[in-house]
């Protein structure tokens, strides 16, 4: 692949951005979110859905690429700078014997996924029509197992006032910003719940056995007192005669 980039620079204005740096629109995996329930949005393990104007693209959250392309409502493909939602990306790209610098500088608002370019940097924008969808998990209890559901909301790092504002259902009370998913199930969690269930069941069994024992003791005491009353009554009768 040949890159025709001035000064060995890859930016939003580059003619050909390599696949390792951009999440591309794919008609088989991308979707139009409008009027669709959340559970019909395609998510998966380590995969989130990034939406702009209800057009959604799956993104690997293990490595969020600095650029993204997706169509507008009229079907025209656009490319955007994904920062500040992408941060852990490579700032250099190596191709054969040439090194390219990766620039996420912006010149205009429409170059940013967030529609907000300030001092050549894409920044958060509370008024932009962007959204993220994640698979969120409920914590297991002794009465229920882990459940998963698709939740859509504000992107990580954006302002929030409550958990339900965020796609991850996790809002920082101190910083008032959406955080990463707070709970992901694991074998350790399942074992912990199983052990809790065991102790609870064992406790109920112990209580039940205790109740049975107390009932039996009560019955025996009652029978003993009845026999004593009968014996005492018979003794009195013999004395009278």
PAFIBA-390128 format. One record per residue (C-alpha): residue number from 1; x, y, z. Coordinates in Angstrom, 1 decimal, decimal comma. Layout:
BEGIN
<site num="NUM" east="X" north="Y" up="Z"/>
...
//
This chain:
BEGIN
<site num="1" east="0,0" north="0,0" up="0,0"/>
<site num="2" east="1,3" north="3,4" up="-1,0"/>
<site num="3" east="0,5" north="6,5" up="1,1"/>
<site num="4" east="0,6" north="9,9" up="-0,5"/>
<site num="5" east="0,9" north="12,0" up="2,6"/>
<site num="6" east="2,9" north="15,2" up="2,9"/>
<site num="7" east="5,8" north="15,0" up="5,4"/>
<site num="8" east="4,9" north="11,4" up="6,3"/>
<site num="9" east="1,8" north="12,4" up="8,1"/>
<site num="10" east="-1,5" north="10,5" up="8,4"/>
<site num="11" east="-4,4" north="12,8" up="9,3"/>
<site num="12" east="-8,2" north="13,1" up="8,7"/>
<site num="13" east="-7,3" north="14,7" up="5,3"/>
<site num="14" east="-5,1" north="11,9" up="4,1"/>
<site num="15" east="-6,2" north="10,2" up="0,9"/>
<site num="16" east="-5,8" north="6,6" up="2,2"/>
<site num="17" east="-5,9" north="6,0" up="6,0"/>
<site num="18" east="-4,7" north="2,4" up="6,8"/>
<site num="19" east="-7,3" north="0,0" up="8,3"/>
<site num="20" east="-5,3" north="-0,2" up="11,6"/>
<site num="21" east="-6,2" north="3,5" up="12,2"/>
<site num="22" east="-9,8" north="3,7" up="11,2"/>
<site num="23" east="-13,1" north="1,9" up="12,0"/>
<site num="24" east="-14,8" north="1,6" up="8,6"/>
<site num="25" east="-18,5" north="1,4" up="7,8"/>
<site num="26" east="-19,6" north="-2,2" up="7,0"/>
<site num="27" east="-23,1" north="-2,8" up="5,6"/>
<site num="28" east="-23,2" north="-6,3" up="7,3"/>
<site num="29" east="-22,3" north="-5,1" up="10,8"/>
<site num="30" east="-23,3" north="-1,5" up="10,8"/>
<site num="31" east="-26,9" north="-0,5" up="11,4"/>
<site num="32" east="-29,4" north="2,4" up="11,6"/>
<site num="33" east="-30,4" north="2,7" up="15,2"/>
<site num="34" east="-33,5" north="4,8" up="14,7"/>
<site num="35" east="-36,7" north="3,2" up="15,9"/>
<site num="36" east="-34,8" north="0,0" up="16,9"/>
<site num="37" east="-34,9" north="-1,3" up="20,5"/>
<site num="38" east="-31,6" north="-1,6" up="22,2"/>
<site num="39" east="-31,5" north="-5,4" up="22,2"/>
<site num="40" east="-31,5" north="-5,3" up="18,4"/>
<site num="41" east="-28,2" north="-3,3" up="18,3"/>
<site num="42" east="-25,3" north="-5,6" up="17,6"/>
<site num="43" east="-22,9" north="-5,7" up="20,5"/>
<site num="44" east="-20,5" north="-8,4" up="21,6"/>
<site num="45" east="-17,7" north="-9,1" up="24,1"/>
<site num="46" east="-15,1" north="-6,3" up="23,9"/>
<site num="47" east="-17,2" north="-4,7" up="21,2"/>
<site num="48" east="-19,1" north="-1,4" up="21,6"/>
<site num="49" east="-21,4" north="0,4" up="19,2"/>
<site num="50" east="-20,6" north="4,1" up="18,3"/>
<site num="51" east="-23,5" north="6,0" up="16,8"/>
<site num="52" east="-23,7" north="9,4" up="15,2"/>
<site num="53" east="-27,1" north="10,7" up="14,0"/>
<site num="54" east="-28,5" north="7,1" up="14,6"/>
<site num="55" east="-25,9" north="5,5" up="12,2"/>
<site num="56" east="-24,0" north="3,0" up="14,2"/>
<site num="57" east="-20,6" north="1,2" up="13,7"/>
<site num="58" east="-19,1" north="-1,6" up="15,9"/>
<site num="59" east="-15,8" north="-0,7" up="17,5"/>
<site num="60" east="-13,4" north="-2,8" up="19,4"/>
<site num="61" east="-13,0" north="-1,3" up="22,8"/>
<site num="62" east="-9,7" north="-3,1" up="23,3"/>
<site num="63" east="-8,2" north="-0,7" up="20,8"/>
<site num="64" east="-10,2" north="2,3" up="19,8"/>
<site num="65" east="-8,9" north="3,6" up="16,5"/>
<site num="66" east="-8,4" north="7,4" up="16,2"/>
<site num="67" east="-10,5" north="7,7" up="13,0"/>
<site num="68" east="-14,0" north="6,4" up="12,1"/>
<site num="69" east="-16,0" north="6,4" up="8,9"/>
<site num="70" east="-19,8" north="6,0" up="8,6"/>
<site num="71" east="-22,6" north="7,4" up="6,3"/>
<site num="72" east="-24,9" north="10,3" up="7,0"/>
<site num="73" east="-28,6" north="9,9" up="6,8"/>
<site num="74" east="-28,4" north="10,4" up="3,0"/>
<site num="75" east="-25,9" north="7,5" up="2,6"/>
<site num="76" east="-22,8" north="9,6" up="2,0"/>
<site num="77" east="-19,7" north="8,3" up="3,7"/>
<site num="78" east="-17,8" north="10,7" up="6,0"/>
<site num="79" east="-14,7" north="10,3" up="8,0"/>
<site num="80" east="-14,2" north="11,7" up="11,5"/>
<site num="81" east="-11,6" north="12,1" up="14,1"/>
<site num="82" east="-12,7" north="10,0" up="17,1"/>
<site num="83" east="-10,8" north="11,7" up="19,9"/>
<site num="84" east="-11,5" north="12,4" up="22,7"/>
<site num="85" east="-13,2" north="9,0" up="22,7"/>
<site num="86" east="-10,1" north="7,3" up="21,4"/>
<site num="87" east="-6,9" north="7,8" up="23,4"/>
<site num="88" east="-4,9" north="4,5" up="23,5"/>
<site num="89" east="-3,9" north="4,5" up="19,8"/>
<site num="90" east="-0,5" north="4,4" up="18,2"/>
<site num="91" east="0,8" north="7,9" up="17,3"/>
<site num="92" east="3,1" north="6,4" up="14,7"/>
<site num="93" east="2,4" north="4,1" up="11,8"/>
<site num="94" east="5,1" north="2,0" up="10,2"/>
<site num="95" east="4,9" north="0,9" up="6,6"/>
<site num="96" east="8,0" north="-0,9" up="5,2"/>
<site num="97" east="10,9" north="1,4" up="5,8"/>
<site num="98" east="8,8" north="4,6" up="6,3"/>
<site num="99" east="7,4" north="6,0" up="9,5"/>
<site num="100" east="4,2" north="8,1" up="9,5"/>
<site num="101" east="3,1" north="10,4" up="12,3"/>
<site num="102" east="-0,6" north="10,1" up="13,2"/>
<site num="103" east="-2,2" north="13,5" up="13,7"/>
<site num="104" east="-5,7" north="13,9" up="15,2"/>
<site num="105" east="-5,6" north="17,7" up="14,8"/>
<site num="106" east="-8,8" north="19,2" up="13,5"/>
<site num="107" east="-9,5" north="22,4" up="11,5"/>
<site num="108" east="-13,3" north="22,4" up="11,5"/>
<site num="109" east="-16,2" north="21,1" up="13,7"/>
<site num="110" east="-17,4" north="18,7" up="11,0"/>
<site num="111" east="-14,0" north="16,8" up="11,1"/>
<site num="112" east="-14,8" north="15,7" up="14,6"/>
<site num="113" east="-17,1" north="12,8" up="15,6"/>
<site num="114" east="-18,3" north="15,1" up="18,4"/>
<site num="115" east="-18,9" north="18,1" up="16,1"/>
<site num="116" east="-16,7" north="20,3" up="18,3"/>
<site num="117" east="-13,2" north="21,5" up="17,3"/>
<site num="118" east="-11,5" north="23,8" up="19,8"/>
<site num="119" east="-7,9" north="24,9" up="19,4"/>
<site num="120" east="-7,3" north="22,2" up="16,7"/>
<site num="121" east="-8,5" north="19,5" up="19,1"/>
<site num="122" east="-11,8" north="17,6" up="19,0"/>
<site num="123" east="-13,5" north="17,9" up="22,4"/>
<site num="124" east="-16,6" north="16,7" up="24,1"/>
<site num="125" east="-19,9" north="18,2" up="23,0"/>
<site num="126" east="-23,1" north="17,8" up="25,0"/>
<site num="127" east="-25,1" north="19,0" up="22,1"/>
<site num="128" east="-23,8" north="16,5" up="19,5"/>
<site num="129" east="-26,0" north="13,6" up="18,5"/>
<site num="130" east="-23,5" north="10,8" up="19,4"/>
<site num="131" east="-24,2" north="7,8" up="21,4"/>
<site num="132" east="-22,6" north="4,5" up="22,5"/>
<site num="133" east="-24,1" north="1,1" up="23,2"/>
<site num="134" east="-22,5" north="-1,5" up="25,4"/>
<site num="135" east="-23,4" north="-4,9" up="26,9"/>
<site num="136" east="-24,0" north="-4,3" up="30,6"/>
<site num="137" east="-24,1" north="-7,1" up="33,2"/>
<site num="138" east="-26,1" north="-7,3" up="36,4"/>
<site num="139" east="-24,4" north="-8,6" up="39,5"/>
<site num="140" east="-25,5" north="-12,1" up="40,6"/>
<site num="141" east="-27,2" north="-12,6" up="43,9"/>
<site num="142" east="-28,1" north="-15,6" up="45,9"/>
<site num="143" east="-31,6" north="-15,4" up="44,3"/>
<site num="144" east="-30,6" north="-14,6" up="40,7"/>
<site num="145" east="-27,8" north="-15,2" up="38,2"/>
<site num="146" east="-26,0" north="-12,7" up="36,1"/>
<site num="147" east="-28,0" north="-11,1" up="33,3"/>
<site num="148" east="-26,8" north="-9,1" up="30,4"/>
<site num="149" east="-28,6" north="-6,4" up="28,3"/>
<site num="150" east="-27,7" north="-3,8" up="25,7"/>
<site num="151" east="-27,6" north="-0,3" up="27,1"/>
<site num="152" east="-27,2" north="2,9" up="25,1"/>
<site num="153" east="-26,3" north="6,3" up="26,4"/>
<site num="154" east="-23,5" north="8,9" up="26,6"/>
<site num="155" east="-19,9" north="8,1" up="25,7"/>
<site num="156" east="-17,2" north="7,3" up="28,3"/>
<site num="157" east="-15,8" north="10,6" up="29,5"/>
<site num="158" east="-18,9" north="12,6" up="28,9"/>
<site num="159" east="-20,8" north="14,5" up="31,6"/>
<site num="160" east="-23,5" north="12,6" up="33,6"/>
<site num="161" east="-25,6" north="13,0" up="36,7"/>
<site num="162" east="-26,7" north="9,3" up="37,1"/>
<site num="163" east="-25,7" north="5,9" up="36,0"/>
<site num="164" east="-28,5" north="5,6" up="33,5"/>
<site num="165" east="-27,1" north="8,5" up="31,5"/>
<site num="166" east="-24,1" north="6,4" up="30,4"/>
<site num="167" east="-23,9" north="3,5" up="28,0"/>
<site num="168" east="-21,9" north="1,6" up="30,6"/>
<site num="169" east="-24,5" north="2,4" up="33,3"/>
<site num="170" east="-21,6" north="3,7" up="35,4"/>
<site num="171" east="-21,5" north="7,4" up="36,3"/>
<site num="172" east="-18,8" north="8,8" up="38,7"/>
<site num="173" east="-20,5" north="10,6" up="41,6"/>
<site num="174" east="-17,4" north="12,7" up="42,3"/>
<site num="175" east="-16,3" north="13,6" up="38,7"/>
<site num="176" east="-19,7" north="13,5" up="37,1"/>
<site num="177" east="-18,5" north="11,7" up="34,0"/>
<site num="178" east="-19,3" north="8,4" up="32,5"/>
<site num="179" east="-16,8" north="5,6" up="33,4"/>
<site num="180" east="-16,0" north="2,3" up="31,9"/>
<site num="181" east="-18,1" north="-0,8" up="32,6"/>
<site num="182" east="-18,0" north="-1,3" up="36,4"/>
<site num="183" east="-18,8" north="-5,1" up="36,5"/>
<site num="184" east="-17,9" north="-7,9" up="34,1"/>
<site num="185" east="-18,8" north="-11,5" up="35,3"/>
<site num="186" east="-16,0" north="-14,0" up="35,9"/>
<site num="187" east="-15,7" north="-17,5" up="37,3"/>
<site num="188" east="-14,6" north="-16,1" up="40,6"/>
<site num="189" east="-17,8" north="-14,1" up="41,0"/>
<site num="190" east="-19,9" north="-17,2" up="40,2"/>
<site num="191" east="-18,0" north="-19,3" up="42,7"/>
<site num="192" east="-18,5" north="-16,6" up="45,4"/>
<site num="193" east="-22,3" north="-16,6" up="44,7"/>
<site num="194" east="-22,4" north="-20,4" up="44,8"/>
<site num="195" east="-20,6" north="-20,4" up="48,2"/>
<site num="196" east="-23,0" north="-17,8" up="49,5"/>
<site num="197" east="-25,9" north="-19,9" up="48,2"/>
<site num="198" east="-24,4" north="-22,9" up="50,0"/>
<site num="199" east="-24,2" north="-21,1" up="53,3"/>
<site num="200" east="-27,7" north="-19,7" up="53,0"/>
<site num="201" east="-29,2" north="-23,1" up="52,2"/>
<site num="202" east="-27,1" north="-24,7" up="55,0"/>
<site num="203" east="-28,4" north="-22,0" up="57,3"/>
<site num="204" east="-32,0" north="-22,7" up="56,4"/>
<site num="205" east="-31,5" north="-26,4" up="56,9"/>
<site num="206" east="-30,0" north="-25,8" up="60,3"/>
<site num="207" east="-32,9" north="-23,5" up="61,3"/>
<site num="208" east="-35,4" north="-26,1" up="60,0"/>
<site num="209" east="-33,7" north="-28,9" up="62,0"/>
<site num="210" east="-33,7" north="-26,7" up="65,1"/>
<site num="211" east="-37,4" north="-26,0" up="64,7"/>
<site num="212" east="-38,1" north="-29,7" up="64,3"/>
<site num="213" east="-36,0" north="-30,5" up="67,4"/>
<site num="214" east="-37,8" north="-27,8" up="69,5"/>
<site num="215" east="-41,2" north="-29,1" up="68,3"/>
<site num="216" east="-40,3" north="-32,7" up="69,3"/>
<site num="217" east="-39,0" north="-31,5" up="72,7"/>
<site num="218" east="-42,2" north="-29,5" up="73,2"/>
<site num="219" east="-44,3" north="-32,6" up="72,3"/>
<site num="220" east="-42,4" north="-34,8" up="74,7"/>
<site num="221" east="-42,7" north="-32,2" up="77,5"/>
<site num="222" east="-46,4" north="-31,9" up="76,8"/>
<site num="223" east="-46,9" north="-35,7" up="76,9"/>
<site num="224" east="-44,8" north="-35,9" up="80,1"/>
<site num="225" east="-47,0" north="-33,3" up="81,8"/>
<site num="226" east="-50,1" north="-35,1" up="80,7"/>
<site num="227" east="-48,9" north="-38,4" up="82,2"/>
<site num="228" east="-48,1" north="-36,7" up="85,4"/>
<site num="229" east="-51,5" north="-35,2" up="85,6"/>
<site num="230" east="-53,1" north="-38,5" up="85,0"/>
<site num="231" east="-50,9" north="-40,2" up="87,6"/>
<site num="232" east="-51,6" north="-37,6" up="90,2"/>
<site num="233" east="-55,3" north="-37,8" up="89,5"/>
<site num="234" east="-55,3" north="-41,6" up="89,9"/>
<site num="235" east="-53,3" north="-41,3" up="93,1"/>
<site num="236" east="-55,9" north="-38,9" up="94,6"/>
<site num="237" east="-58,7" north="-41,2" up="93,6"/>
<site num="238" east="-57,1" north="-44,2" up="95,4"/>
<site num="239" east="-56,6" north="-42,2" up="98,6"/>
<site num="240" east="-60,2" north="-41,1" up="98,6"/>
<site num="241" east="-61,4" north="-44,7" up="98,4"/>
//
